[in-house]
């Protein structure tokens, strides 16, 4: 059963209060490649991108600490 308009409005309000949005642009065709890779990992595209960013930040921090 689809969510009611009131449920959608409440969910959108909760998301707006708890998350920041980032508009990501990629070259044509890359979106499908990224989605396929994320799906192969059992993740949503959003979860995959967040994981990739977090992992890179950890590596960057470790590199600075070793320098």
Secondary structure, 3 states (H helix, E strand, C coil): CCCCHHHHHHHHHHHHHHCCCCCCCCCCCHHHHHHHHHHHCCCCHHHHHHHHHHHHHHHHHHHHHHC
